[in-house]
Amino acid sequence: MSDNIEYKREIVPNLFLVGAMKAGTSNLHTLLQSHPLIMMSSVKEPNHFCLDIANKLTHIGEMPNKVKSIACGGPGEVHAAIVRDREIYLKLFPSKPDCLWYGESSTNYLRSHTAAKEIFSFNPKARIVVVLRDPIDRSFSHYKMEQLEARVAETFEREIDDEINLLNDNQSSVHGIIECSLYDELLKRFYDAFPKEQILVLDFSKFIGNETLVLNEVADFLKIDPASFSSDKLVFNKGVVPRFQSINQFIALIGLKKIIRNILPVSIIGFGKKVYYSESRKRERISPEINNRLKEYFSPHMVRLAELIPETKLSWIKSYRP
């Protein structure tokens, strides 16, 4: 693409879906995009305000040429990238007639130590949306996702052992499988930066068959008509497993998966996944021993979370009270 192609008109984003990872954010991003008064970024997760943890986002490419092409209105699809350049970042929001909200959905913002302050400095009137899921369920789902990429320990128990040991030593793991469920610590950064009226916390469990309730909450928060949302394309991710485990581990370890994501369009990758993976026929469950251990570990964090957001009703939080 020629360097003299003009960028699109600059838009200032004012809506940030910041997490949590593995808590329905992709579906909410799709739902937000369906509203005529909302335009979501052409790269779902640009990760522009979480460069403090960029060294941990080893599975996400920067793809500067591909992202720049999209910013210029060129063809291409990118789900997630690390967009460092502010000018290019601002061009990822296509202009839309009568649009009130321009948003993006970088779930790594919730984990970042600096994102809340940086977003507030960028736009102090921005609205923040967070979806929270039962921390044990979220952590296990996160582990299964990382396991597909051969990036974690062979067992969930070993992975949580490693991560909890690091956290106890005031260190952070690469994947944040446990860290990303410490909602009290993560959300406090946003409440310290933003007035509480500009933050909406949603319960992931309401998405299951009750997305209308969630959309009503979002519409009330953004002062828009809930009837204008469309859930026709709403699809929940199903558990999958590689058809050939040894091949999957090999190509993940040599970095071929990352190369494929950086080169091929999302549509082709999506088709390839249907061939490469098969739907898991049985739902894996955490052993009672590990579940009880995590319940004990997360309990004080969930108590502090309830104190942080007393007005928010989370269906699962009572089970963590002592």
C-alpha positions as CSV (number, residue, x, y, z in Angstrom):
1,M,0.0,0.0,0.0
2,S,1.3,3.4,-0.9
3,D,2.4,5.7,1.9
4,N,0.5,8.6,0.5
5,I,-3.0,7.1,1.2
6,E,-4.9,9.5,3.5
7,Y,-6.0,8.4,6.9
8,K,-9.7,8.5,7.8
9,R,-11.1,11.3,9.9
10,E,-9.9,11.2,13.5
11,I,-12.4,9.9,16.1
12,V,-11.9,10.0,19.8
13,P,-12.9,6.7,21.5
14,N,-15.2,7.1,24.5
15,L,-16.3,3.5,25.3
16,F,-13.9,0.8,26.6
17,L,-14.9,-2.8,27.2
18,V,-11.9,-3.7,29.3
19,G,-12.5,-7.4,30.3
20,A,-12.5,-9.8,31.8
21,M,-10.9,-12.2,29.4
22,K,-13.0,-15.4,28.8
23,A,-16.2,-13.6,30.1
24,G,-18.2,-13.1,27.0
25,T,-16.5,-9.9,25.7
26,S,-16.4,-11.1,22.1
27,N,-20.2,-11.5,22.1
28,L,-20.7,-8.1,23.9
29,H,-18.4,-6.5,21.3
30,T,-20.6,-7.9,18.5
31,L,-23.7,-6.7,20.3
32,L,-22.4,-3.2,20.8
33,Q,-21.4,-3.1,17.1
34,S,-24.9,-3.9,16.1
35,H,-26.4,-0.7,17.6
36,P,-26.7,2.2,15.1
37,L,-25.3,4.7,17.7
38,I,-22.2,2.6,18.5
39,M,-19.1,2.0,16.3
40,M,-16.5,-0.5,17.6
41,S,-12.9,-0.4,16.4
42,S,-11.9,-2.3,13.3
43,V,-9.4,-4.2,15.4
44,K,-11.3,-5.6,18.3
45,E,-8.4,-5.6,20.7
46,P,-5.8,-2.9,19.8
47,N,-4.2,-3.0,23.3
48,H,-3.0,0.6,22.9
49,F,-3.2,1.5,26.6
50,C,-1.6,-1.6,28.1
51,L,2.0,-1.4,26.8
52,D,3.2,-1.9,30.4
53,I,2.4,-5.6,29.9
54,A,3.3,-5.9,26.2
55,N,6.1,-8.3,27.1
56,K,3.5,-10.7,28.4
57,L,1.4,-10.6,25.3
58,T,3.7,-12.9,23.4
59,H,0.8,-14.5,21.5
60,I,-0.3,-11.1,20.0
61,G,1.6,-9.7,17.1
62,E,2.1,-6.0,16.4
63,M,1.5,-6.4,12.6
64,P,2.1,-2.6,11.9
65,N,1.7,-2.8,8.2
66,K,-1.5,-4.9,8.4
67,V,-3.0,-2.6,11.1
68,K,-2.0,0.5,9.2
69,S,-3.7,-0.8,6.1
70,I,-6.9,-1.4,8.0
71,A,-6.6,2.1,9.6
72,C,-6.4,3.5,6.1
73,G,-9.6,1.8,5.1
74,G,-7.9,-1.1,3.3
75,P,-8.9,-4.7,3.3
76,G,-8.0,-7.1,6.1
77,E,-9.1,-8.4,9.4
78,V,-7.3,-8.5,12.7
79,H,-8.8,-9.7,16.0
80,A,-6.0,-8.5,18.3
81,A,-2.8,-6.5,17.9
82,I,-0.5,-4.3,19.9
83,V,-1.0,-0.9,18.4
84,R,1.6,1.5,19.8
85,D,1.2,4.4,17.4
86,R,-1.5,6.8,18.6
87,E,-2.2,8.2,15.2
88,I,-2.8,4.8,13.7
89,Y,-4.9,3.8,16.8
90,L,-7.2,6.7,16.3
91,K,-7.8,5.7,12.7
92,L,-9.2,2.3,13.8
93,F,-12.6,3.9,14.5
94,P,-14.6,4.3,11.2
95,S,-16.8,7.4,11.1
96,K,-20.5,6.5,11.5
97,P,-23.4,9.0,11.0
98,D,-25.1,10.1,14.2
99,C,-22.8,7.8,16.2
100,L,-22.6,8.6,19.9
101,W,-20.1,6.0,21.1
102,Y,-16.8,4.8,19.6
103,G,-15.5,1.8,21.4
104,E,-12.9,-1.0,21.6
105,S,-12.6,-4.2,23.6
106,S,-9.0,-4.8,24.8
107,T,-9.5,-7.3,27.6
108,N,-5.8,-6.9,28.7
109,Y,-6.6,-3.4,30.0
110,L,-8.1,-5.0,33.1
111,R,-4.8,-6.7,33.9
112,S,-2.7,-3.7,33.1
113,H,-1.4,-1.5,35.9
114,T,-1.4,1.6,33.8
115,A,-4.4,1.3,31.5
116,A,-7.0,2.9,33.8
117,K,-4.9,6.0,34.3
118,E,-3.9,6.2,30.7
119,I,-7.5,5.9,29.4
120,F,-8.6,8.6,31.9
121,S,-5.8,10.9,30.8
122,F,-6.8,10.3,27.2
123,N,-10.5,10.8,27.7
124,P,-11.7,11.5,31.2
125,K,-15.4,11.3,30.0
126,A,-14.9,7.8,28.7
127,R,-17.3,5.0,29.8
128,I,-15.8,1.7,31.1
129,V,-17.6,-1.6,30.8
130,V,-16.5,-4.8,32.6
131,V,-17.9,-8.3,32.4
132,L,-17.1,-10.5,35.4
133,R,-17.4,-14.3,35.5
134,D,-17.1,-16.7,38.4
135,P,-13.3,-16.6,39.0
136,I,-12.8,-20.3,39.1
137,D,-14.8,-20.9,35.9
138,R,-13.0,-18.0,34.2
139,S,-9.6,-19.2,35.2
140,F,-10.2,-22.7,34.0
141,S,-11.6,-21.5,30.7
142,H,-8.5,-19.3,30.4
143,Y,-6.3,-22.3,31.0
144,K,-8.0,-24.4,28.4
145,M,-7.5,-21.6,25.8
146,E,-3.8,-21.4,26.6
147,Q,-3.5,-25.1,26.6
148,L,-4.7,-25.2,22.9
149,E,-1.6,-23.1,22.2
150,A,0.7,-25.3,24.3
151,R,1.7,-22.3,26.4
152,V,0.9,-23.7,29.9
153,A,1.6,-26.6,32.2
154,E,0.2,-29.9,31.2
155,T,-2.3,-29.9,34.1
156,F,-4.5,-27.2,35.6
157,E,-3.3,-28.0,39.1
158,R,0.4,-27.5,38.2
159,E,-0.4,-24.2,36.4
160,I,-2.2,-22.7,39.3
161,D,0.5,-23.9,41.7
162,D,3.1,-22.1,39.6
163,E,1.0,-18.9,39.3
164,I,0.0,-18.7,42.9
165,N,3.6,-19.1,44.0
166,L,4.6,-16.2,41.7
167,L,1.8,-14.0,43.1
168,N,2.9,-14.9,46.6
169,D,6.4,-13.6,45.7
170,N,4.9,-10.4,44.2
171,Q,5.6,-11.6,40.7
172,S,3.3,-11.9,37.7
173,S,3.0,-14.9,35.4
174,V,3.0,-14.5,31.6
175,H,-0.6,-15.8,31.2
176,G,-2.3,-14.4,34.3
177,I,-4.7,-17.3,34.6
178,I,-5.1,-16.6,38.3
179,E,-4.2,-12.9,38.2
180,C,-7.0,-12.1,35.7
181,S,-9.6,-13.4,38.2
182,L,-8.4,-11.1,41.1
183,Y,-11.2,-8.7,40.3
184,D,-10.9,-6.6,43.4
185,E,-7.4,-5.6,42.6
186,L,-7.9,-5.1,38.9
187,L,-11.2,-3.1,39.2
188,K,-9.9,-0.9,41.9
189,R,-7.5,0.7,39.4
190,F,-10.4,1.8,37.4
191,Y,-12.4,3.0,40.3
192,D,-9.4,5.0,41.5
193,A,-9.2,6.6,38.1
194,F,-12.8,7.1,37.1
195,P,-16.0,8.3,38.8
196,K,-18.1,5.2,39.6
197,E,-20.9,6.6,37.4
198,Q,-18.7,6.0,34.4
199,I,-18.1,2.3,35.1
200,L,-20.6,-0.5,34.4
201,V,-20.0,-4.0,35.8
202,L,-21.9,-6.8,34.2
203,D,-22.5,-10.4,35.3
204,F,-21.4,-13.0,32.7
205,S,-24.0,-15.5,33.9
206,K,-26.8,-13.2,32.6
207,F,-25.6,-13.7,29.1
208,I,-26.7,-17.3,29.1
209,G,-30.3,-17.0,27.8
210,N,-30.8,-13.6,29.2
211,E,-28.8,-11.3,27.0
212,T,-31.8,-8.9,26.9
213,L,-31.2,-8.1,30.5
214,V,-27.6,-7.3,29.8
215,L,-28.4,-5.1,26.8
216,N,-31.0,-3.2,28.9
217,E,-28.2,-2.5,31.5
218,V,-25.8,-1.4,28.7
219,A,-28.5,0.8,27.0
220,D,-29.4,2.5,30.3
221,F,-25.7,3.1,31.0
222,L,-25.1,4.6,27.6
223,K,-28.5,6.4,27.3
224,I,-29.5,4.7,24.1
225,D,-32.5,2.6,22.9
226,P,-32.1,-1.1,23.8
227,A,-34.5,-2.1,21.1
228,S,-31.9,-1.2,18.5
229,F,-29.4,-3.9,19.5
230,S,-29.4,-7.1,17.3
231,S,-28.5,-10.5,18.7
232,D,-29.0,-12.4,15.5
233,K,-25.3,-13.1,15.2
234,L,-24.7,-13.9,18.8
235,V,-22.8,-17.2,19.1
236,F,-21.2,-18.5,22.3
237,N,-17.8,-20.2,21.9
238,K,-17.9,-24.0,22.3
239,G,-15.1,-26.1,23.8
240,V,-12.8,-27.5,21.2
241,V,-9.8,-29.9,21.1
242,P,-7.2,-30.3,18.4
243,R,-7.8,-33.3,16.2
244,F,-4.1,-34.2,16.4
245,Q,-2.6,-33.2,19.7
246,S,1.0,-33.9,18.9
247,I,0.9,-31.8,15.7
248,N,-0.8,-29.0,17.6
249,Q,1.8,-28.9,20.3
250,F,4.6,-28.9,17.7
251,I,3.4,-26.1,15.5
252,A,2.5,-24.0,18.6
253,L,6.0,-24.5,20.1
254,I,7.8,-23.4,16.9
255,G,5.6,-20.3,16.6
256,L,3.8,-21.3,13.5
257,K,0.4,-20.5,14.9
258,K,1.4,-16.9,15.6
259,I,2.8,-16.5,12.1
260,I,-0.5,-17.8,10.6
261,R,-2.5,-15.4,12.7
262,N,-0.3,-12.5,11.5
263,I,-0.6,-13.4,7.8
264,L,-4.0,-14.9,7.1
265,P,-7.3,-13.1,7.2
266,V,-9.7,-13.9,10.1
267,S,-12.2,-15.5,7.7
268,I,-9.7,-18.1,6.4
269,I,-8.4,-18.8,10.0
270,G,-12.0,-19.4,11.1
271,F,-12.5,-21.9,8.3
272,G,-9.2,-23.6,9.1
273,K,-10.2,-23.9,12.8
274,K,-13.3,-25.9,11.8
275,V,-11.0,-28.5,10.1
276,Y,-8.2,-28.4,12.6
277,Y,-10.3,-28.6,15.8
278,S,-13.2,-30.8,16.8
279,E,-15.9,-29.9,19.3
280,S,-15.2,-31.4,22.7
281,R,-17.9,-34.0,23.4
282,K,-17.6,-33.8,27.2
283,R,-17.2,-30.9,29.5
284,E,-14.1,-31.1,31.5
285,R,-14.6,-30.4,35.2
286,I,-12.3,-29.3,37.9
287,S,-11.7,-31.8,40.7
288,P,-13.5,-31.1,44.0
289,E,-10.1,-30.7,45.7
290,I,-8.8,-28.1,43.3
291,N,-12.2,-26.3,43.3
292,N,-12.1,-26.1,47.1
293,R,-8.6,-24.9,47.1
294,L,-9.4,-22.1,44.6
295,K,-12.6,-21.2,46.4
296,E,-10.5,-20.6,49.5
297,Y,-7.9,-18.6,47.6
298,F,-10.4,-16.4,45.8
299,S,-12.7,-15.9,48.8
300,P,-11.0,-12.9,50.4
301,H,-10.7,-11.2,46.9
302,M,-14.4,-11.7,46.2
303,V,-15.3,-10.3,49.7
304,R,-13.3,-7.2,48.8
305,L,-14.9,-7.1,45.4
306,A,-18.4,-7.0,47.0
307,E,-17.2,-4.1,49.2
308,L,-15.9,-2.3,46.1
309,I,-19.1,-2.6,44.1
310,P,-21.9,-3.1,46.7
311,E,-24.6,-2.0,44.2
312,T,-23.7,-4.7,41.7
313,K,-25.4,-8.0,42.0
314,L,-23.2,-10.9,40.9
315,S,-25.0,-14.3,41.0
316,W,-21.9,-16.3,42.0
317,I,-20.3,-14.0,44.6
318,K,-22.2,-15.3,47.6
319,S,-20.6,-18.7,47.3
320,Y,-17.2,-17.1,48.1
321,R,-18.3,-15.6,51.4
322,P,-16.7,-17.2,54.5
